[in-house]
Amino acid sequence: MAFICYEDSTDSWSLFARMKKKIKQIMVSVIGKEFKKWSN
């Protein structure tokens, strides 16, 4: 998780951090939908 510290240092690092953030949001939303399906 060290790369988060370098988020603003270079364009490539910040782009990578944004990509990871977006992937995390997608994963969370997908897992949330699946969880609701199973809990109901």
Distance bins in CASP14 RR format, pairs under 12 A and 6 or more apart:
PFRMAT RR
TARGET T0000
AUTHOR 0000-0000-0000
RMODE 2
METHOD distances of the structure
MODEL  1
1 7 0 0 0 0 0 1 0 0 0 0 0
1 17 0 0 0 0 0 1 0 0 0 0 0
1 20 0 0 0 0 1 0 0 0 0 0 0
1 24 0 0 0 0 0 1 0 0 0 0 0
2 9 0 0 0 0 0 1 0 0 0 0 0
2 13 0 0 0 0 0 1 0 0 0 0 0
2 17 0 0 0 0 0 1 0 0 0 0 0
3 9 0 0 0 0 1 0 0 0 0 0 0
3 10 0 0 0 0 0 1 0 0 0 0 0
3 12 0 0 0 0 0 1 0 0 0 0 0
3 13 1 0 0 1 0 0 0 0 0 0 0
3 14 0 0 0 0 0 1 0 0 0 0 0
3 15 0 0 0 0 0 1 0 0 0 0 0
3 16 1 0 0 1 0 0 0 0 0 0 0
3 17 1 0 0 1 0 0 0 0 0 0 0
3 18 0 0 0 0 0 1 0 0 0 0 0
3 19 0 0 0 0 0 1 0 0 0 0 0
3 20 0 0 0 0 1 0 0 0 0 0 0
3 21 0 0 0 0 0 1 0 0 0 0 0
4 13 0 0 0 0 1 0 0 0 0 0 0
4 14 0 0 0 0 0 1 0 0 0 0 0
4 16 0 0 0 0 1 0 0 0 0 0 0
4 17 1 0 0 1 0 0 0 0 0 0 0
4 18 0 0 0 0 0 1 0 0 0 0 0
4 20 0 0 0 0 1 0 0 0 0 0 0
4 21 0 0 0 0 1 0 0 0 0 0 0
4 24 0 0 0 0 0 1 0 0 0 0 0
5 13 0 0 0 0 1 0 0 0 0 0 0
5 14 0 0 0 0 0 1 0 0 0 0 0
5 17 0 0 0 0 1 0 0 0 0 0 0
6 12 0 0 0 0 1 0 0 0 0 0 0
6 13 1 0 1 0 0 0 0 0 0 0 0
6 14 0 0 0 0 1 0 0 0 0 0 0
6 15 0 0 0 0 0 1 0 0 0 0 0
6 16 0 0 0 0 1 0 0 0 0 0 0
6 17 0 0 0 0 1 0 0 0 0 0 0
7 13 1 0 1 0 0 0 0 0 0 0 0
7 14 1 0 1 0 0 0 0 0 0 0 0
7 15 0 0 0 0 1 0 0 0 0 0 0
7 16 0 0 0 0 1 0 0 0 0 0 0
7 17 1 0 1 0 0 0 0 0 0 0 0
7 18 0 0 0 0 1 0 0 0 0 0 0
7 19 0 0 0 0 0 1 0 0 0 0 0
7 20 0 0 0 0 1 0 0 0 0 0 0
7 21 0 0 0 0 1 0 0 0 0 0 0
8 14 1 0 0 1 0 0 0 0 0 0 0
8 15 0 0 0 0 0 1 0 0 0 0 0
8 17 0 0 0 0 1 0 0 0 0 0 0
8 18 0 0 0 0 0 1 0 0 0 0 0
9 15 0 0 0 0 0 1 0 0 0 0 0
9 16 0 0 0 0 0 1 0 0 0 0 0
9 17 0 0 0 0 0 1 0 0 0 0 0
10 16 0 0 0 0 1 0 0 0 0 0 0
10 17 0 0 0 0 0 1 0 0 0 0 0
11 17 0 0 0 0 0 1 0 0 0 0 0
11 18 0 0 0 0 0 1 0 0 0 0 0
12 18 0 0 0 0 0 1 0 0 0 0 0
12 19 0 0 0 0 0 1 0 0 0 0 0
13 19 0 0 0 0 0 1 0 0 0 0 0
13 20 0 0 0 0 0 1 0 0 0 0 0
14 20 0 0 0 0 0 1 0 0 0 0 0
14 21 0 0 0 0 0 1 0 0 0 0 0
15 21 0 0 0 0 0 1 0 0 0 0 0
15 22 0 0 0 0 0 1 0 0 0 0 0
16 22 0 0 0 0 0 1 0 0 0 0 0
16 23 0 0 0 0 0 1 0 0 0 0 0
17 23 0 0 0 0 0 1 0 0 0 0 0
17 24 0 0 0 0 0 1 0 0 0 0 0
18 24 0 0 0 0 0 1 0 0 0 0 0
18 25 0 0 0 0 0 1 0 0 0 0 0
19 25 0 0 0 0 0 1 0 0 0 0 0
19 26 0 0 0 0 0 1 0 0 0 0 0
20 26 0 0 0 0 0 1 0 0 0 0 0
20 27 0 0 0 0 0 1 0 0 0 0 0
21 27 0 0 0 0 0 1 0 0 0 0 0
21 28 0 0 0 0 0 1 0 0 0 0 0
22 28 0 0 0 0 0 1 0 0 0 0 0
22 29 0 0 0 0 0 1 0 0 0 0 0
23 29 0 0 0 0 0 1 0 0 0 0 0
23 30 0 0 0 0 0 1 0 0 0 0 0
24 30 0 0 0 0 0 1 0 0 0 0 0
24 31 0 0 0 0 0 1 0 0 0 0 0
25 31 0 0 0 0 0 1 0 0 0 0 0
25 32 0 0 0 0 0 1 0 0 0 0 0
26 32 0 0 0 0 0 1 0 0 0 0 0
26 33 0 0 0 0 0 1 0 0 0 0 0
27 33 0 0 0 0 0 1 0 0 0 0 0
27 34 0 0 0 0 0 1 0 0 0 0 0
28 34 0 0 0 0 0 1 0 0 0 0 0
28 35 0 0 0 0 0 1 0 0 0 0 0
29 35 0 0 0 0 0 1 0 0 0 0 0
29 36 0 0 0 0 0 1 0 0 0 0 0
30 36 0 0 0 0 0 1 0 0 0 0 0
30 37 0 0 0 0 0 1 0 0 0 0 0
31 37 0 0 0 0 0 1 0 0 0 0 0
31 38 0 0 0 0 0 1 0 0 0 0 0
32 38 0 0 0 0 1 0 0 0 0 0 0
32 39 0 0 0 0 1 0 0 0 0 0 0
32 40 0 0 0 0 0 1 0 0 0 0 0
33 39 0 0 0 0 0 1 0 0 0 0 0
33 40 0 0 0 0 0 1 0 0 0 0 0
34 40 0 0 0 0 0 1 0 0 0 0 0
END
